[in-house]
Amino acid sequence: MTALTRLHQLARRHGTPLFVVDHARLRRNLAEFRKHLPRVQPYFAVKANSLPEIVRTLYRAGASFDVASIAEFRTVYENIQNLPPKKRQDFIWDKIIYANPIKDKHTLEELNQYKPLVTYDNVEEVRKIRRYAPAAGLILRLNVPNTGSVVELSSKFGAAPGDAVDLIDAAAAAGLTVEGLSFHVGSQCTNFQNFVQALALADGVMKEAWSRGHRQVRILDIGGGFPAAYDPHVRPFRDLARTLNTEFDRLFPPDMEILAEPGRFMVATACTLVAEVIGKADRNSKRCYYLNDGVYHTYSGIIFDHCKYPVKAFKKGPTQLCAVFGPTCDALDTISLAEPLPELEIGDLVYSPNIGAYSHASSTWFNGFPPAKVVHINC
Ligand SMILES: *Cc1c(COP(=O)(O)O)cnc(C)c1O
């Protein structure tokens, strides 16, 4: 049976909209990451897709986790507690980084008991951490260029490199320990020079910190941004990995701990959405199809993630350019205004591959339509 036939059967059995998570693909993505970046421990960025089944599979396969809210922290903590822990006492440091530079005091109070590793990028945060989570280890987030990345993150977070070592001094003066540096080059980063420039900046800050006596700064967290292979034009991950490995070996001593926070790369290609045609009309000589999933649901990445997802038919036949809309009453709920599709009937199924990242995770209940049902395959 082909993969497409199987997908169609799953949707007929479970109903639509159906979000299909392929756990064999999750494991393959993690294995590819580790094979090409042997010096780097991947901390899966849970915000890309926080389904607990995904957390468990990646944990079993050896991943650690990047969380950015207390709810994500609990999702990871609860789901990996039930599994045989290799080294329970080292568990948090090895397995979780809290990578949101801004944390409210309640979050810090709850985290403190776990002696967490948390990021920061400003002096107010140092004061808060000293007060509410003095047991935390710190990672200083640096601001680095995001040029050419699909999703820009540098306007919101990151210390200017010129302020970085002063911020390490400030943390030390508050009795806290800065363990390392982090950055994020922007999501779906296809401009690999962003990583090269960020590594150069981090190297400069690290050496300056060492020269000011902060020898315990030994972790380099290179963040996320690793591009998912949405289409054949995306430069392959192994090319980026080759560049990174060369820079690691040139800049950083072998005992430096390097970690990364891949989100999209792990989950984007592991999930497929199947939706159903629930309406059909011709407007201004254009064929319009209405699906039972849209931008308030699994296609939310069209709005929040600047992502485009092709809509493909299971049916064969000559195609015409069609408009494809979601089920809600809002005109913003537009999936595509020019999608090549064959003649479809109400009740026919369509699918969108590579829709695992920033999709189901940001689904809403807008207009009373629930998020897509989830099924897991190849667990
Ligand atoms: C969102 C985010 C990630 C994941 O980014 P991807 O581009 O999906 O790999 C990693 N780290 C931090 C701090 C983030 O905010």
The ligand as a MOL file (V3000), in Angstrom:
LIG
                    3D

  0  0  0     0  0            999 V3000
M  V30 BEGIN CTAB
M  V30 COUNTS 15 15 0 0 0
M  V30 BEGIN ATOM
M  V30 1 C 11.2970 29.3190 18.5430 0
M  V30 2 C 12.6100 29.0930 19.1670 0
M  V30 3 C 13.3900 27.9890 18.7920 0
M  V30 4 C 13.0240 27.0730 17.6540 0
M  V30 5 O 13.2760 27.6860 16.4210 0
M  V30 6 P 13.1800 26.8960 15.0490 0
M  V30 7 O 13.4330 27.9340 14.0420 0
M  V30 8 O 11.8170 26.2920 14.9810 0
M  V30 9 O 14.2400 25.8480 15.0470 0
M  V30 10 C 14.5730 27.7720 19.4720 0
M  V30 11 N 14.9760 28.5910 20.4680 0
M  V30 12 C 14.2530 29.6640 20.8480 0
M  V30 13 C 14.7650 30.5050 21.9610 0
M  V30 14 C 13.0690 29.9590 20.2050 0
M  V30 15 O 12.3740 31.0470 20.5640 0
M  V30 END ATOM
M  V30 BEGIN BOND
M  V30 1 1 1 2
M  V30 2 1 2 3
M  V30 3 2 2 14
M  V30 4 1 3 4
M  V30 5 2 3 10
M  V30 6 1 4 5
M  V30 7 1 5 6
M  V30 8 2 6 7
M  V30 9 1 6 8
M  V30 10 1 6 9
M  V30 11 1 10 11
M  V30 12 2 11 12
M  V30 13 1 12 13
M  V30 14 1 12 14
M  V30 15 1 14 15
M  V30 END BOND
M  V30 END CTAB
M  END
